[in-house]
Amino acid sequence: MQNLLPPRWMAVKAAMFVIIALLAGVIVISRSPTWTTAGCLVAIAWASSRAYYFAFYVIGHYVDPSFRFSGLLDFARWALRRRRSRARS
């Protein structure tokens, strides 16, 4: 499998994601500056990162290591095909 982008552009892309997340967090906190809002933002960030880990690492390595999923829709199609084939058996 070849690299999608040169490493420099991958770093730029990662930095842009961090900037977007920080700006969104600042906007939310500025509109509702409470500890509850800040806590909810932290919970969203943590839960989202864990869901991302699950979706792209656990599924790819433990559900079917021989198949490479290109995304969540690809995994959903694979899971539906698998479920249908088991129902027929």
Buried (B, 14 or more C-beta within 10 A) or exposed (E): EEEEEEEEEEEEEEEEEEEEBEEEBEEBEEEEEEEEBBEEBEEEEEEEEEEEEEBBEEBBEEEBEEEEBEEEEEBEEBBEEEEEEEEEE
